[in-house]
């Protein structure tokens, strides 16, 4: 598992969205979000796949109509006391994407 500062560096460096998907997790009790991003929109670019586990309060806007870039995504650790909402992801520049999640992994 990578650290939170390493995850934030990956998210800033890789702002071109290749794929986003939400699926019910294996135990059927929560949703996981998979995000595939790269540093370039060119075919063959190295893609980073990040899985956000047990997401909640998912919000998105202004996707599609050409290449979607998620500029300056940032993850903050929450001190809310809720186990299920340990982190929050936000697109700081355009506010295209935000959600809470409990953990993350690189696939």
N, C-alpha and C positions, 0 to 999 in steps of 0.2 A: 504494500500500500504506500502511496506517495503522501507527502505531507500537504497541509493546506497551502502554505506558500508556494510549493511546487505546482499544485493544481492551479492556483491563480496565475502563475507564470505561463502554464500551458494554455489557459483560456485566453490570455491577452495575446499570445504569440499566434494562436490559431483561431482566426475570426471568420473564416469562410465556412458556412454551414453546408455540409454534404447530406446529412440525414438526421432526422429526429424521430424517435418512436417511443410510444408509451405502451407498456404491456403489464398485464396482471402478473405478479410474481408467482413463484412455484407453489407457495403455500396458499395462494388465493386470497390473501388478506390485505394486500397493498399493491400499489402500482410502482413500477420502476421506469425511469426514463433513460433512454440511450441517446447520446449525442455524438455525432461523427463530425469533426471539424478539421480543417487544415489551414496552413498558412497561405495557400495559393488556390485560386480557382481552376488552375490548369489541370488537365487530365493527367493522371499518374502521380499527382502530388501525394506526399505522405499524409495519411489520415490518422487522427487520434480519436480513439473510441473511448468515451467515458460513460460509465453507468452510474446513475444517481438512484439510490435505493430508497424506497418508501417515500415517494414524493407526495406533497399536498399543496393546496392553494396554487395550482399551476395557472399561469396567465401568459398569453402570447398575443401579439398584434403585429400587423404589417408584414406578414410573411408572404413570399411569392412575388410574381411579376418580374422575375429575373433573379440574379444572384442575391441571396440574403446574407448579409454580414452582421455578425453579433459583435459590436464594437465594445471593447472593454468590459467583458464579463468579469464578475467578481463574486467570490464566495466568502461569506462571513460566518463565523461560529456564533450561534445564538446562545444566550444565557436565559432562556425563557423558562427552564424547568421542565419542559415537555420533552420526553425521550424521543418522540417521533419527529420533532422539529429541531434537530441539532444544528443545521446549517441553512443558510439562505443564499440562493444564486440570483443575481440581478445583472441585467445588461444596463450598465450605468449611463451609456451615451444616448441610446435611442429608446430605451425601456421596452424592447421587443419581447423580452422573455424574463420571467421571474417565477420562482417556486421555492418551497422549503423541502428538505430531505433529511434522512437520518444518517446516511453514510454514502460513500462513493468508492468506485474502483475503476481501474483502467483495464479494458478488455483487449 
